[in-house]
Amino acid sequence: FDVKGQTFRHIKYAKYKGKRPPTDENLIQQIPKVKEILTAFGIKILEKQGFEADDLIGFAAKSASSSGSSQDLEIIIITGDLDTLQLINNKVKVYALRKGVKDIVLYDENLVKEKYLGLKPSQLVDFKALRGDPSDNIIGVSGIGEKTAIELLNKFESLDNLYRKIEESSDNTGIISPKIKKMLIDQKEQAYLSKLLVKIETDIPVDFNFEDCHWRDYDKEKAKRVLKNYEFNSLIDKLP
């Protein structure tokens, strides 16, 4: 879950997500109830002041990947947020809801390459650092759109390597057009700030044991009381 208050991204960039409307108060009031229901069913909840839910998802996915029992574990992130595609690897996939539960896609490394014309999941952070992300009010490099960002990363692989090539040679004729080169040089600081903002943070100082997420059992009577309290009466008889 997200936690109310600023994240490290807001501290770095005050305008982060600045164009989003306030969260619906009706939704805010439901969140504690959702947490109560999840807890009643013994489902692990993660939240940390200063970080977003995406960061916690990334942290959990990384923890699961490095777990001693993860050799045959398939990790699937269920989300409507394609920012999490950057987390995909040989163990992690993303089950993305495009238009509700009737229109869903299971993204793996190959499907990401197909969607982004050759880019790997690990390159998507640099892709958004160049192109920006209007939904989060992240500018990127003004003047560089999706097509150019993909072309640059297919050619230079990473933002670091792109700027290294620019700095190594005063003449990049035939490699980078003078117009694009100027944009990149003039907005280098903005590009790296954007990269920091779009990168999901997977190293979070939180007390977490992956084995705690293993759902084993729950207090059935407690779950019944919670469901009855919220008038989910039709679900009570369906409890396993």
C-alpha positions in Angstrom: 0.0 0.0 0.0 0.9 3.6 -0.5 1.4 5.6 2.8 0.0 9.1 3.2 2.7 11.8 2.9 5.7 12.6 0.8 8.0 10.0 -0.8 11.6 10.4 -1.6 10.6 11.3 -5.1 8.6 14.3 -3.9 11.6 15.4 -1.9 13.8 15.2 -5.1 11.2 16.8 -7.3 8.4 18.8 -5.7 6.2 18.7 -8.9 6.2 14.9 -9.0 2.6 13.7 -9.8 1.7 17.4 -9.4 -1.0 17.2 -12.1 -3.0 14.4 -10.6 -6.3 15.1 -9.0 -6.7 14.3 -5.3 -7.6 10.7 -4.5 -11.3 10.2 -4.1 -12.2 10.5 -0.4 -14.6 7.5 -0.7 -11.6 5.3 -1.9 -9.4 6.6 1.0 -12.0 5.6 3.5 -12.2 2.0 2.1 -8.4 1.3 2.4 -8.4 0.6 6.2 -11.3 -1.8 5.7 -9.4 -3.6 2.9 -6.4 -3.9 5.2 -8.6 -5.3 8.0 -10.0 -7.9 5.7 -6.6 -8.9 4.4 -5.3 -9.2 7.9 -8.2 -11.4 8.9 -7.3 -13.8 6.2 -3.7 -13.9 7.2 -2.5 -12.1 4.0 0.8 -10.2 4.4 0.6 -6.4 4.0 3.6 -4.2 3.1 3.8 -0.4 3.5 6.6 2.0 4.3 6.7 5.7 4.9 8.6 7.6 2.1 8.0 4.8 -0.5 5.3 4.0 -3.0 3.4 0.7 -3.4 5.4 0.1 -6.7 8.6 0.2 -4.7 7.3 -2.3 -2.2 6.2 -4.6 -5.1 9.7 -4.3 -6.5 11.2 -5.0 -3.1 8.9 -8.1 -2.6 9.7 -9.4 -6.1 13.4 -9.0 -5.6 13.2 -10.7 -2.1 11.2 -13.6 -3.6 13.8 -13.9 -6.5 16.7 -14.2 -4.0 14.9 -16.4 -1.6 16.6 -19.7 -0.9 13.3 -21.5 -1.9 12.9 -19.5 -5.2 14.6 -22.0 -7.5 11.3 -23.2 -9.1 9.3 -20.1 -8.0 7.4 -18.1 -10.7 6.8 -14.6 -9.5 3.8 -12.8 -11.0 2.9 -9.2 -10.3 -0.8 -8.3 -10.8 -1.3 -4.7 -11.6 -2.8 -2.1 -13.9 0.4 0.0 -13.8 2.9 -0.7 -16.6 5.7 1.0 -14.7 6.3 -2.4 -13.1 7.3 -3.9 -16.5 10.9 -2.7 -15.6 10.9 -5.5 -12.9 10.5 -8.3 -15.4 13.2 -10.9 -15.7 13.6 -14.7 -16.1 11.7 -15.2 -12.8 9.3 -12.2 -12.7 6.3 -11.6 -15.0 3.6 -8.9 -14.9 -0.1 -9.7 -15.2 -1.5 -6.4 -16.5 -5.1 -5.4 -16.5 -5.7 -3.1 -19.5 -9.4 -2.6 -19.4 -10.6 -4.5 -16.4 -10.4 -8.3 -15.8 -11.7 -9.1 -19.2 -8.7 -7.6 -21.0 -5.5 -8.8 -19.5 -1.9 -9.5 -20.7 0.8 -11.6 -19.1 4.1 -9.8 -19.9 7.4 -11.6 -20.0 10.7 -10.5 -21.4 9.8 -11.3 -25.0 6.4 -9.5 -24.9 8.2 -6.4 -23.5 10.6 -6.5 -26.4 7.7 -6.8 -28.8 5.8 -3.9 -27.3 8.8 -1.6 -27.1 10.4 -2.6 -30.4 13.4 -4.4 -29.1 13.9 -2.9 -25.6 14.5 -5.1 -22.7 12.7 -4.6 -19.4 15.9 -3.3 -17.8 16.0 -0.5 -20.4 12.5 0.8 -19.6 13.8 3.1 -16.9 16.2 4.8 -19.3 13.4 4.9 -21.9 11.2 6.9 -19.6 14.1 9.0 -18.5 14.4 10.2 -22.1 10.7 10.2 -23.1 9.3 11.3 -19.8 6.0 10.2 -18.2 3.2 12.7 -18.3 1.0 10.7 -15.9 3.6 11.3 -13.2 4.5 14.8 -14.4 8.0 13.6 -15.3 9.4 15.7 -18.1 12.3 13.5 -19.4 14.2 15.2 -22.3 11.9 17.7 -23.9 11.7 17.1 -27.6 12.5 13.4 -27.5 9.5 11.2 -28.0 8.9 7.5 -27.8 10.3 6.7 -31.3 13.6 8.6 -30.8 14.0 7.2 -27.2 13.7 3.6 -28.5 16.1 4.3 -31.4 18.7 5.8 -29.1 18.5 2.9 -26.6 18.6 0.2 -29.3 21.7 1.9 -30.6 23.5 2.8 -27.3 21.8 0.4 -24.8 21.7 2.7 -21.8 21.4 6.3 -20.8 24.9 6.2 -19.3 26.4 4.8 -22.5 24.6 7.4 -24.6 26.1 10.3 -22.6 29.5 8.6 -22.6 29.5 8.4 -26.4 28.5 12.1 -26.6 31.2 13.2 -24.2 33.9 11.0 -25.8 33.5 12.6 -29.2 33.0 16.2 -30.2 31.7 15.0 -33.6 28.8 12.5 -33.5 27.8 13.1 -37.1 26.0 10.1 -38.4 25.5 8.7 -34.9 23.4 11.4 -33.2 21.9 14.3 -35.1 23.1 17.7 -33.9 19.6 18.7 -32.9 19.1 15.6 -30.7 22.6 15.9 -29.3 22.0 19.5 -28.2 18.7 18.4 -26.5 20.6 15.7 -24.6 23.5 17.9 -23.6 21.2 20.8 -22.5 18.9 18.5 -20.5 21.3 16.0 -19.1 20.5 16.9 -15.5 16.8 16.6 -16.2 17.3 13.2 -17.9 19.0 11.8 -14.8 16.5 13.3 -12.4 13.7 11.7 -14.5 15.6 8.4 -14.3 15.7 8.6 -10.5 12.0 9.3 -10.4 10.9 6.5 -12.7 13.1 3.8 -11.3 11.3 1.5 -8.9 13.4 1.3 -5.7 13.9 -2.3 -4.6 16.2 -1.7 -1.7 13.9 -0.6 1.1 14.7 -0.6 4.9 11.8 -2.7 6.0 11.6 -5.8 8.2 10.6 -8.5 5.8 10.8 -12.3 5.6 9.6 -13.8 2.3 8.4 -16.9 4.1 5.9 -14.7 6.0 4.1 -14.2 2.7 3.5 -18.0 2.4 -0.3 -18.3 3.0 -0.9 -21.2 5.2 -3.9 -20.7 7.4 -6.2 -18.1 8.9 -8.6 -17.6 11.8 -11.9 -18.6 10.2 -14.0 -17.2 13.0 -12.2 -13.9 12.9 -12.7 -13.7 9.1 -16.4 -14.5 9.5 -16.8 -11.6 12.0 -15.1 -9.2 9.7 -17.2 -10.2 6.7 -20.3 -10.0 8.7 -19.4 -6.6 10.0 -19.2 -5.3 6.4 -22.3 -7.3 5.3 -20.4 -9.6 2.9 -22.8 -12.3 4.1 -22.9 -14.2 0.8 -19.1 -14.9 1.2 -19.3 -16.4 4.6 -20.6 -19.8 3.5 -18.0 -19.9 0.7 -15.0 -19.7 3.1 -12.7 -22.7 2.8 
